[in-house]
Amino acid sequence: MIGQIAAAAVGTVAFALLFGVPKKYYLYCAACGGAGWWLYVLLGGYGATAAESTFFATVLVIVLSRFFAVWERCPVTVFLISGIIPLVPGAGIYWTAYYLVTNRLSLALSHGFEAVKAAVAIVLGIVVVFELPHRLFRIAKR
């Protein structure tokens, strides 16, 4: 599990570099991505579905992103976009396309539905946390 978290953190920093995030924020981005992946794996180990794990991991990533944004006085998207990358269902989308091309429609449907559920879980997690008042996150600055 430690190797997976480290890989998620490094991948998050790689995407932060790709998106032009300033170097001083790399550690925060790595913390967001690593923490999100840690919770995703932890919940999956306790029997949660992929969509449930993705939702709660997304909530954690967004909460951390908002705290770091207040702490560093920068836009939340600096941490949000790169921090959410490990949770994006890229493999599910790939396998959906692969099974469509190879005419295995039942497998394409099941993988595609799982990918859509994960994407919806990400969106709902973002919406839930962004509905929280900003003053909750200003506490971190004090």
N, C-alpha and C positions, 0 to 999 in steps of 0.2 A: 504494500500500500504506500510506503514511503517513496518508492521509486515512481509510482504513478503520480503522486502529489508533486514531486520534483519535476517530472516531465510536464505536468500541467502548468506549473509555475514558469518553467523555461519557455514553453510554448506561448504562454500569455505575454511574456516579455518580448518574444520574437514578433508577435503581432503588434505589440505596443511600438516596437521599433519600426515596423512596416507602416503603421498609422501615423508616425511622426510625433509620438509622445516624447516630451522632454526627458532627458536621462534621469533627472532627479526624482521622477515618479515611477521608475521601473520597479523598485522594491514594493511600492504600494500595488502596482498592477500584478506583480507576482503573488502577493498576498491574497488579492481578490481571486485570481484564477486558481491558486492552490487550495484556498479555503473552500471554494465552491466545489472543486473536484473531490476534496476530502469528504464533504458532506454527502455528495452524490454517491460515492463508493460506500460510505458508512451506512446510509439508508438502504442502499441496494443489498448490503449484507444482512440487514435486518428484515428483508422480505418486501420492501416497498417496490412498487412498480417503477419502471423507468420514467414515466411521466410524473409520478409523485416525487421521486428523487430529484428530477430536473426542476420541478417547481420550487421545492424547498432550498435546493442549492442556488437557484436563481435569486430567491429572496435574500439569502445570505450574501451573495455577490453584490446585489444592489444596495443592501444596508451598508456593507463595508465601503462601497463606492461613494455613497452619500456622506458617510463619516469622513472618509479621506478627502473628499472634495471640500467639505467645510474646514477640515484641519489645514489643508494646503491652500485654501481660497482659490480654487480653480473649478472649471466645469466638471460636472459629474461624469460626462461622457468620456473624459480622459481615462477613467478607471473602468467604466461600465463596458465599453465596447471591447476592449482587450480582455477584461476579466470574464466575460460571458463566453468567449471563444471555446474553451474546453467543453462546454455544455451543448454546443450546437450539434444537432444530429446529422453530421456530414456523412458518416458511414451508412446511416439508414437511407439517406437520399441516394447515395451511390448504389447501394444494393437494390433499391427500388428501380432505378434506371437500368441496372444490369439485368434484373429479372424481366423487366419489360422488353428489353431488346432480345433476350433469349427465349421469349414467349412462355415464361413461367408466371402466368398472371396471378395465380393464388399467392405465390410467394411475394410478388411485387405488391399486391394489395396489402398483405400483412405488414411488410416492411414499411410501405408507404404510410399506412395508418399509424404505426408506431412513431415514425418521423414527424407526422403532423401533430400527434399528441404531444410530443416533446417540444415542438415549436410553439404550440398553444400554451404549454406550461411555462415556457420562457416569457411569453408575452404577458400572461396573467401575473407571473411573479414580478415583472417590471411594473405593471400597473398597480399592483397592491402596494408596493413599497413607495412608489411615487405619489400615492394618495396620502401618505403620512405627512403631517405638517413639518415644515422646515425647522421649526424651533426644537423639535426632538433631536435633531442632528447637531444643533449648535451647542448642545450640552458637551459634546466631545471637545469643543474648543476651550471650555472652561477648565 
